[in-house]
Amino acid sequence: MVVIGIVGGVASGKSLVAEYLQTLGAPLLDGDKTGHEVLREPAVRAALQQRWGEGVVNAEGEIDRSAVARLVFGEEAEKRENLNYLESITHPRIGERLRQQAKKFAANGAPAVVLDAPVMFKAGWDKICDFIVLVDAPRALRLERAQARGWSSDDFAAREAAQESIAFERERADVIIDNSGSVKHTREQLEHFWRKLRNA
C-alpha cells in the first residue's frame, strides 16, 4: 500500500486535497482528528492538567484545545517549551494510532492511503510516506482563507511559526499541487498524479 503524505502551509488547502484523493480511492489518516482523540485519553488529560492547571479543562472535563493553543503557539520561549512538552506527550500516541489505522486500511485492500498531518516532518511521519505532496498557495491567499475561517492574523502567524517553512517542505516534496486557482484546476492536477501512481 502506498502512503501519500500531504504537507503545506496553514490554510493552503491540504484538507481539500486529502478529501479529493479519498474520492479517488485513498482513505485518510487524519493527523488532526487523531490528535484530538489523543487529547481525550485520560493519561494525556492528566499530564496536561498537572502541568498547566484547571484552565486547560473545560466544563465537560475534556481538554480545552483553544486554551492549550494559547499556551503553545507563538514565538515566546515559554510557548515553544510548552509546545515541545505537548508534542512529547501526544506525538508518540498519535503515531501509534496512525500506524494501526494504516494496517487496517492495508488489510482491507486499499491501494493507497493519505496521511494529512500538520507536523509531518517534525514528528518524523514523513519516513513512512512513499510520496510527499506539497499543497502550495501564496501566503496572502492563505491568510485570506484563514481569516474567512475566523482566524486573526496573529492566530495565523502563530500557527505558521509552529510548522516547518514552506521552503523546507518544497525541498522534500515529490509532487507540488498548485492550489491558488480553481478547485477544478486542483482536481485536474490530483487526477494526473493519481493516474501516474496507479500506472507505476
Secondary structure, DSSP 8 states (H G I E B T S, - for coil): -EEEEEEESTTSSHHHHHHHHHHHT--EEEHHHHHHHHHTSHHHHHHHHHHH-GGGB-TTSSB-HHHHHHHHSSSSHHHHHHHHHHHHHHHHHHHHHHHHHHHHHHHTT-SEEEEE-TTHHHHTGGGG-SEEEEEE--HHHHHHHHHHTT--HHHHHHHHHTS--HHHHHHH-SEEEE-SS-HHHHHHHHHHHHHHHHH-
